[in-house]
Each structure stands twice: as C-alpha cells, then as structure tokens.
Amino acid sequence: MTEMKILKKEKDYLFESITEYDIDSIKHYDIKLIGAYKIILTGYSGEKIYVRFASNTLADIEKDLKLKIDDGKYNIDLDVNYFNQTTKALTKEDLAIFIKLPEKYIEGIELAAAANTVEFHSLNCEQIEFDGKTENILLDKVNAKVKLNCNIDMNIVCKTLNGNLKINQLFATSRLSVPEGVSFSVKKGGIGNSLLYEKEGKYVSPFGDEDSENIIELNGMKSELIISKSLK
C-alpha cells in the first residue's frame, strides 16, 4: 500500500494540514467528514487523492485532526479522527475541507457529512450520494446521478444539470435553482410531498420538459421543493 504523505504549504488560512495519497485504479469513494463549516469536493486530472484541512482558529489542526485512509481493491474509505479537545462543534464553526479526487479513477462517491456548505465540482462518474445535514449544496460541472438525503431545509444550486437529481427529505422545505435554458423533467414520489415553481420571486405555473433525460425527483414525506431558474 502506498504511504500517505503530509505536505506543508502557505495558503489563505492561518492553519492547515494537507494529505496526498497515490492512487492508480478506479475506486468507489466512501467519505465520512462529520463536522465542518465547508466541504469542497473537486475532480481533477492528477493521480493523487488530495485532502486539505484549513482553519483560522484551530491552531493545532495537524495534531487534532487525522485523515484515515482504508484502501481496498475496489473501494476506498476516507474518515476523520478527532484528538485532544477538538470537537465536531468546533469544526462546524471554522473548518474548511478541500478534497481533490483523480477524475479518471472515480467510479462513484458517497459523502456523509454535517456542514453549512457542500460543493461538488468537475465530477464525471456513475453516482454521487450525499447523506447528512447541510444548508447549502452547489453542483457545478457534475455529470452523474446525484442523490441528496437530508432532513433540513436546503438551498441547492445547480450551475449545471446533467443526469438525475434525487432529493430525499422528511418535513423540509428546500429550494432548487437550475440554469435558464436547461431542460429537465420532474417526478414526485413519497407521501404528502409538493412541488412549487418560482420565477423572479413569484410562484408560477409548472415548467419543465417531460421528454428531458435530466430528471429532478422529490421523495420522502411531507416536504416541499421550490424550483426556480437562474442565469448560467
């Protein structure tokens, strides 16, 4: 197994810890990052997993947060271990986690996390699944079947929409922004769920294209999804 390397570079945060890990085959990524303010996950053209913990207040970040990597034949697990006095409450206030994955070696991604903001960028794979709590989700240049399992109100921004987007919620009201000019069809499942459409701050008649290959689906129970259009 390839050894992990801890690197140090000057960055825009006061404190940080950076890990790079070599990879040379297609993997399914199971990532557990419970406790962060912001998580940004990006695909790139390299051949390493790159994980950066960054903060302006967690001075002992290199000692208090350790990335555990369990590399199997087809799957790879990334988990965070907490040490000393660092708690999930502290990391939720001021911890940014930046993850870069080699795009040619991504089969699928499962991310379990609790964070204020979660972003997915430049990812082309079979499936991405988020399970946890977040108020804000951004999908940018993502080509995958995306599943969001979250039981709090979310603000979901799709800068691009390529594939299926499934939203599973219980007793929540979320907003979804899709680019103007991008076609999509809509499905509603579950129990007691409702779909609303908004344009320029006002509710409007349903819009969509039932023949589109891009599908937005709401599942769960007694939840609302408000869909609006935005400029690209």
N, C-alpha and C positions, 0 to 999 in steps of 0.2 A: 504493500500500500504506500502511496506517495505521502511524504511527510508534509504537514502544514507549515507554512512559513509566515511569521509575523513580521510585518513591514511597518516602517515609520516614515511619514511624510508630513510636511507642513501643509495644512489645509485651512478651510474657512472657519472651523470650530476650534475652540481652545483645547479640547481634549479629544483624543480619538484612539481607536485600536483597529488595525487593518489586518485581515487574514486573506491569504491567497492559497488556493488548493488546485493542483493539477488534475485534469480530467481528460480522458481520451476515448470515451464511448458514450452512446446515448443513454440517458438516465431519466427516471421519473423522480422528481424532487419533492420531498415531504419536509416542509419548513415550518418550524414552530417558534414563533417570536413573540410570545405573550408579554406585553408591556413595552410600549414605545409611543412616542408622540407622532413620529412619521416613519413610514416604511416605503422605500422606493425600490422597485424590482425591475431590472432592465436586462434585455438580451443584447449581446454584443458579439463581435467577430473573433474574440480571442479563444483560448483553450484552458482558461482557469476559472474557477469559482472565486469571486472577489466579494468579500463582506467587510463593510466598514461600519463600526460603531462610532458615533460622534455626538458630542455634547458640549455645552458651555458651562455646565455646573457639576458634572460627575467627574471630579478630578482624578479619581483612581479607576477610571474606566477599564484600563488594561488589566488590572488585578481583579476587579469586581465582576466583570462580565467575560465569560469564556464561551467561545463557539465550539460546540461538539459536532464533529462530522462522522457519521457512520456510513461508510461507502460499501454498498453491496453490488452484486453483479448487474442488476437492472434498476435498483433504487438507491437513492442517496438521501439520508436524513440530516437535516441541519437543525440543531437545538441550541438554546442559550441556557447556560448555567449561571446562577447568581451566587455571589460570595459576599462575605463581610456584612455590612449594613445596607447594601443596596437592595431595594425592594422594587416590586413591579410598580408601586405607586410613584416612586421617584422616577423611574424610567419613562412612565407615561407623561411626565411633565416636561422632560427635556432630554430625550434620546432620539436621535435620528439613525435609522439603519438603512444603509445603501447596499443593495445586492446586485451584482452583475453575474449573469449566467451565460456560458458559451452557447450561442443560439443554435449551432449545428448539433449540439448534444442534448437538446431538450425534447423529451417525449411529452411530458406533462408536468404540471405544478400543482401542489396542494399547499396552501398557506393558511396556517392557523395563527391568528394574531388578535390583539386588542390594541388599537391605536387610533389617534384622532384622524389621521390621513393615511391612505394606502394608495400607491400609484403603481401601475403596470405600464411599461414602455417597451416597444420594439420586440414583441414576443410572437413567434410563429410556431405553434405547437398544436397538439391534439386537443388538450383541455387545460383550463386553469380553474381551480376551485378555491374560493376564499371562505373560511369558516371562522367566525368570531364576532368582534364588535368594532365598528368604525363609523364615523360620521361622514367621512368623505372618501369617495373612490374615484380615481381617474384611470381611464383606459385610453391609451394613445399608441397607435400603430400596433394594435393587438389583433392577430388573426388566429382565433381559437374559439372553441366552445367555452364560454365563461359561465360559471355558476357562483352566485353570491348568496351565502347563507348567513343572515344577520338579522337579529330581532330588535334593532333600534332604528330610528329614522336615519336614512342616508341621503346624501346628495351625491348622485352618480353622474359623472361627466364622461361621455364618450366622444373623444375627439375623432375617433374612427369607429366604425361598426362593421366588423367582418366576421360573420358567424352568428351562432346562437348566444343569447344572453338570458340566463335563467336567474330570477330573483326569488328567493325563498324567505318569507318573513311571517312573523306572528304579531298581530296587533300593532303594526307600524305603518307610518306614512312616509314614503320616500319620493324623491324627485329624480327624474332621469332626463338628462339633456343629450340630444342626439344632433349631429350636424345637419344643417339645412341641405337638402338635395340628396341625402342618403335614404334609400328605400328600406322599409322593414315591414314585417307583418307582426301581429300581436296575438298572443294567446293568454287566456286566463284560466287557471286551474284552482285547486284548493277549495276552501269553504269561505264564503262571505267576502271574497276579495273584490276590489273595484279598480277600474282604470279610468283616469281622467286625462284630458289633453289641454295643453296650455300654449298660448302664443301671445307674446307681448304683454304678459302679465294677466291675461284674461282666459277663462275657460272657453274652449271652442269644441266644435264637433270632432269626432274621432278622425284622425288622419293616419294613413298607412297604406301599404300595398300588399294585399293578401297573397300575391304571387311571388313576393320577395323571398330570397333564400336567407336573408337576415331575419332572425326571429327573436322577438322580445317576449319573454314568458314570465308571468307572475304566478307564484304558487304560495302555499301556506294557509293562513287563516286570518280573516277579518283585517286585511291590510289594504292600503291604497298605494297606487303608483301613479304619479303625475308625470306625464311625458311632455316635454317641450322641445322645440327646435332651436338650435343656435347656429351662428355663423361658423364656418370651418376655421 
